[in-house]
Amino acid sequence: MSTRTSERNELSDEPPIRQVFREVIADRLTGPQPPQAAMLFQSSVDPFWTNDSFFLADFYGETLHQDTCLPQTAHGVPLLAALAIDNRVPPQQRFRVISLLFSIATVEDRRLAEYWPDTPPYADPGNENRAREAVRSCTPDLLARWAAECQAVRLALAGLAVVFPTARTLPALTPRLEGFTEQHPQGTDIGDYVRFILVLAAGNDDQTLATVESLTAAGWEGTPREAPASARTLHLLGQMLGRVGMGLTRSHPGE
């Protein structure tokens, strides 16, 4: 049975964001639905949600659970991408969705750096590669919305842009992030994040490594110096993106 025509939630306490997500996915995704869609269209999957935060934690966890790529992770990427490009989804959640796409695309590198020299628990190169490629395929459409997006969503998009660098997108980051560097000084979460993005966009390996060392010394969680530099870089960038997101949540708690 299609998830569109099955139980469309008959619960009086349905979290409002679930209604929004369901409308967006019903409009934007045609054909067979990924397994995560059941949480939007079938109330029997979990009838005990009472607010947005409970629902969102469960919903996002169905795609990337405990930072581990599962067989269904790649299948859930188109669903996340559909949510990321629809203005009915609040900006804070579009930021969160794109941040989740960043996490999916970088899970192999980030966990490699975190657990070096040991093998990360539950590592699955096949699922990780399929999920990464799924994110890569949707990234151009997400970046194409830059001009229409609010500043918060642009911050998440910038992180995704350096994960999948191209000769077109990297040079564009300098003018696109100029306003952020003017508004947010070095030493602030957003200021340090955008400056690190610009270092990565420059493509100088020595400068990148020096910046990773400098930022780590400034208080970020470090990784073993013997770990691959690319993995250390994405591990740090993921931390910075997460802290930017927490700051945005504190600034706009109602979104």
Secondary structure, 3 states (H helix, E strand, C coil): CCCCCCCCCCCCCCCHHHHHHHHHHHHHCCCCCCHHHHHHHCHHHCCCCCCHHHHHHHHHHCCEECCEECCCHHHHHHHHHHHHCCCCCCHHHHHHHHHHHHHHHHHHHHHHHHHCCCCCCCCCHHHHHHHHHHHHHHHHHHHCCHHHCCHHHHHHHHHHHHHCCCCCHHHHHHHHCHHHHHHCCCCCHHHHHHHHHHHHHHCCHHHHHHHHHHHHHCCCCCCCCCCCHHHHHHHHHHHHHHHHHHHHHHHCCCC
